Amino acid sequence: MDFKNISKENKVYIVFFIAGIMSLFMDWVKLDSISYNGFQQQGWIILIPLAFILFTKVTGKLYSRGFNLVLSSIVCLLTIFFLFDKTVYINDEAYNLAALGLHIMVTCTIGYVVLSIRSFIKEKK
């Protein structure tokens, strides 16, 4: 696979996937001196469907724009739910303990949804 021959859309998928991998090494949850990275929070599970979408998009095998749109939307919603799940209440005040790595992963999943919608709309034309 030559990187020069890959379409711009597929390159953006690859960039989002690499950014998602890099976010696993960053803090996902942080409270003062306590922090957990993406591996400790089982964030690698999010990458499995994203890797499947990337594989089907780049290779063209088992590729379905509708399925990729549904799968990326589900992963995005679950990631956003995971982000909001990191909210704790201390003395009747809400604190979100989500750190930068989790926000980057949410951005990557939103990017997958946007690219899937764009690809789905191009198919309809």
Backbone torsions as a table, in degrees:
resi	resn	phi	psi	omega
1	MET	NA	120.2	-179.7
2	ASP	-97.4	127.9	-175.6
3	PHE	-66.3	-24.8	-179.8
4	LYS	-71.1	-29.0	-176.2
5	ASN	-88.7	-2.5	-179.6
6	ILE	-82.1	141.4	-180.0
7	SER	-67.6	161.0	-179.6
8	LYS	-61.9	-38.1	179.7
9	GLU	-62.0	-43.5	178.7
10	ASN	-66.9	-34.1	176.8
11	LYS	-64.2	-37.9	178.3
12	VAL	-67.1	-39.5	174.3
13	TYR	-57.0	-45.1	-179.0
14	ILE	-64.0	-41.7	179.1
15	VAL	-62.6	-44.3	178.2
16	PHE	-62.2	-39.7	-179.6
17	PHE	-66.4	-43.5	178.5
18	ILE	-64.5	-40.0	176.6
19	ALA	-63.1	-37.0	176.4
20	GLY	-64.2	-40.5	176.6
21	ILE	-63.9	-44.2	-179.6
22	MET	-64.4	-31.7	-179.6
23	SER	-67.5	-24.1	178.5
24	LEU	-64.0	-27.5	-179.4
25	PHE	-84.2	-11.0	179.5
26	MET	-90.4	170.6	176.9
27	ASP	-69.7	132.0	174.8
28	TRP	-102.9	-32.5	178.7
29	VAL	-132.3	131.1	-178.1
30	LYS	-142.6	129.5	174.4
31	LEU	-141.5	101.8	-177.1
32	ASP	52.5	-110.9	-175.7
33	SER	-91.9	-4.5	180.0
34	ILE	-98.6	127.3	177.5
35	SER	-146.7	150.1	178.4
36	TYR	-131.0	135.9	178.4
37	ASN	-89.1	-177.7	-176.1
38	GLY	-65.3	-32.1	178.3
39	PHE	-69.2	-38.6	179.0
40	GLN	-70.2	-22.5	178.4
41	GLN	-98.5	13.2	-179.3
42	GLN	58.6	36.2	179.3
43	GLY	-71.0	-18.7	179.4
44	TRP	-63.6	-22.1	179.1
45	ILE	-64.4	-32.2	178.7
46	ILE	-65.3	-31.2	-176.7
47	LEU	-74.3	-19.7	-177.9
48	ILE	-62.8	-53.5	177.4
49	PRO	-66.5	-31.8	177.7
50	LEU	-66.5	-37.4	177.0
51	ALA	-66.2	-37.9	177.7
52	PHE	-63.8	-44.2	178.1
53	ILE	-61.4	-44.8	179.4
54	LEU	-62.0	-44.5	-179.8
55	PHE	-61.1	-47.3	-178.8
56	THR	-67.2	-34.3	-178.8
57	LYS	-70.9	-45.6	-175.7
58	VAL	-74.0	-42.8	-176.5
59	THR	-84.7	-26.1	-177.7
60	GLY	84.5	-2.3	179.0
61	LYS	-84.7	139.2	179.5
62	LEU	55.7	28.0	-172.9
63	TYR	-84.9	126.1	174.9
64	SER	-139.5	117.6	-177.4
65	ARG	-62.8	-39.2	179.5
66	GLY	-65.0	-44.8	179.0
67	PHE	-63.8	-42.4	178.7
68	ASN	-63.3	-37.2	177.8
69	LEU	-64.6	-45.7	179.9
70	VAL	-65.0	-45.7	-178.6
71	LEU	-64.0	-44.6	-180.0
72	SER	-66.9	-34.1	177.7
73	SER	-66.8	-42.2	178.4
74	ILE	-63.6	-44.9	179.5
75	VAL	-63.0	-40.4	179.1
76	CYS	-63.2	-45.9	179.4
77	LEU	-63.3	-40.8	178.3
78	LEU	-66.4	-36.6	178.3
79	THR	-68.3	-40.8	177.1
80	ILE	-65.9	-39.5	175.4
81	PHE	-60.7	-42.2	178.1
82	PHE	-61.6	-38.3	177.8
83	LEU	-62.7	-46.9	-179.5
84	PHE	-72.0	-21.3	178.2
85	ASP	-69.9	-17.4	-179.3
86	LYS	-84.0	13.4	176.9
87	THR	-87.3	129.7	177.2
88	VAL	-122.4	156.2	179.1
89	TYR	-112.0	121.9	177.7
90	ILE	-124.7	119.3	-178.1
91	ASN	53.5	47.0	178.5
92	ASP	61.7	22.1	174.8
93	GLU	-122.4	138.7	-178.0
94	ALA	-89.0	133.6	175.8
95	TYR	-128.8	129.9	175.6
96	ASN	-95.9	120.1	-175.9
97	LEU	-90.7	4.4	-178.9
98	ALA	-66.2	134.0	-178.9
99	ALA	-105.1	-173.2	-172.3
100	LEU	-59.4	-41.3	-177.0
101	GLY	-59.3	-41.6	179.2
102	LEU	-67.9	-37.3	177.5
103	HIS	-66.2	-36.3	176.6
104	ILE	-65.4	-41.4	178.6
105	MET	-64.1	-39.9	176.9
106	VAL	-62.0	-41.8	178.0
107	THR	-62.1	-40.5	178.9
108	CYS	-65.0	-42.0	179.6
109	THR	-68.8	-35.5	175.1
110	ILE	-65.0	-38.9	176.2
111	GLY	-61.5	-39.9	176.4
112	TYR	-61.5	-41.6	179.8
113	VAL	-64.3	-44.7	-179.6
114	VAL	-61.9	-44.3	178.5
115	LEU	-65.6	-37.8	178.8
116	SER	-66.9	-40.2	176.9
117	ILE	-63.5	-43.9	179.4
118	ARG	-60.8	-44.2	179.3
119	SER	-65.9	-39.1	179.6
120	PHE	-65.5	-40.7	179.2
121	ILE	-67.9	-39.3	178.1
122	LYS	-62.8	-34.0	179.7
123	GLU	-67.3	-36.2	-177.6
124	LYS	-70.4	-25.1	-177.7
125	LYS	-77.7	NA	NA
